[in-house]
Amino acid sequence: MKRSSGILLPVSALPGKYGIGCFSKEAYEFVDFLEAAGQRLWQILPLGQTSYGDSPYQSFSTFAGNPYFISLETLIKEGVLTKEECEAADFGEDHRSIDYGKMYKSRYKILQLAYGRTDLGTDADYRKFCTQNSYWLEDYALYMAIKSDHDDMCWSEWEEDIRIRKPEALEQYRRKLAQKVGFYKYLQFKFFEQWEKLKAYANEKDIQIIGDIPIYVAFDSSDAWANPKLFQFDEDCQPIAVAGCPPDAFSATGQLWGNPLYDWAYHKKTGYEWWMKRMEACCKMYDILRIDHFRGFDEYYAIPADEETAEFGKWEQGPGYGLFEAIEKKLGRLNIIVEDLGFITDSVRRLVAKTGWPNMKVLEFAFDSRDSAGVSEYIPYLYEKNCVVYTGTHDNETLLGWLDNISKDDRSMVETYLDEKGADKKRLVRSMIVLALSSVADRCVIPMQDYLCLGNEARMNEPSTLGKNWKWRLSQAQMTEKLAKEICELSTIYGRAKIKKKKKKAEK
């Protein structure tokens, strides 16, 4: 594998008008920035439709895309919206931060206008999209329509006939809510139409998209409503246990995610049919798949559904290698990155090794003076080539923020390892980036915030907190030619840059 490098930047964090990053011209300009910087990889966060809390890891569907990412400028060009209508909507005034409350109130109203002015009846591409995606689109669109009709209430609180999907109730709601069902299908059509064009543009420039696949789905989702047999539910379709992780450095009481847990015995009985469809859909969306919380396939942490914290869960046996063996037999060898962070057991390490997929190394985890073992497995001289190195992830502090908050002993470890005794924090940030780029890891991904040397005001997510996450946005002014050149020079020095070949002069 060629050495390569890339940048971690969520689509939501792209610059641009109308409140949130999307598939607008700024997304294409960021691809141009990556090309100028010599990068081969663009890592994003999940593209699913966010629900309460605005986390991309909690979505109303594991297959559907986020309508917020549909470019309004493109819809203006198509003649179904006007610039005046979009500019009159209130998406928030701070272009550096996303106001999700205002987005929710305004974005769908604007998109509803576009839907009402679009003639889908004669659109062959729309019909083709609906046919090809009917296995998830029909349930998703009906689910969202019913949810809207019930004041956004979770499906578990709907009337029994539709909650348990009685055929006559399904048919009744399809007729009653036909317009709303059509609206949600339209949103998905436009989302995938625009995303595929952006991805093709990146691929033409030899840039691969690393997509992020959450291991779990949300309870309040079309997946859980339409396919209750896939999950550990009781007779009333209520979770018996939910997902999370035990107490750790991030949280003294653990992390209570609340996602329903899979009934792995049922999945195995079906030949992992749902997983096949999910992975196949992800392979169409992305070039490389990062599977979140990979250790959950070895053992998963099950928390009784009535618990208020994650302290009293227990580890249960996951599907293990059998799932991935079945996927490879059906879909071939996939390009996957394993997220194996946190407390990792020997059995998880064996599973990762058996798959042969690269795992993740995070430099912020490499320097802990309290580590009784003395040496962290994230220290670069222990790396093998088959891994992906990061300075930090979306769940970590930025490098500058991290240096602000680590202990004096940890800071001393960093300075000693980098041979930067007494260096200021900005110098240490650059040296940490160099440390990642110069490592033997085949791939290196750096968050955009670290290249910009930003503090924790630019942090993407702080686990186990609500209300302040997923909001940061890049500004157009930060995406400079100077920065692209600096990144390209560093990536070139360490053999990772994608260098354009000089065109030969035509012979006279």
Secondary structure, 3 states (H helix, E strand, C coil): CCCEEEEECCHHHCCCCCCCCCCCHHHHHHHHHHHHCCCCEEECCCCCCECCCCCCCCECCCCCCCHHHCCHHHHHHCCCCCHHHHHHCCCCCCCCECCHHHHHHHHHHHHHHHHHCCCCCCCHHHHHHHHHCHHHHHHHHHHHHHHHHCCCCCHHHCCHHHHCCCHHHHHHHHHHCHHHHHHHHHHHHHHHHHHHHHHHHHHHCCCEEEEEECCCCCCCCHHHHHCHHHECECCCCCECEEEEECCCCCCCCCEEEEEECECHHHHHHCCCHHHHHHHHHHHHHCCEEEECCHHHHCEEEEEECCCCCCCCCEEEECCCHHHHHHHHHHHCCCCEEECCCCCCCHHHHHHHHHHCCCEEEEHHHCCCCCCCCCCCCCCHHHCCCCEEEECCCCCCCCHHHHHHHCCHHHHHHHHHHHCCCCCCHHHHHHHHHHHHHHCCCCEEEEEHHHHCCCCHHHCCCCCCCCCCCCCECCCHHHCCHHHHHHHHHHHHHCCCCCCCCCCCCCCC
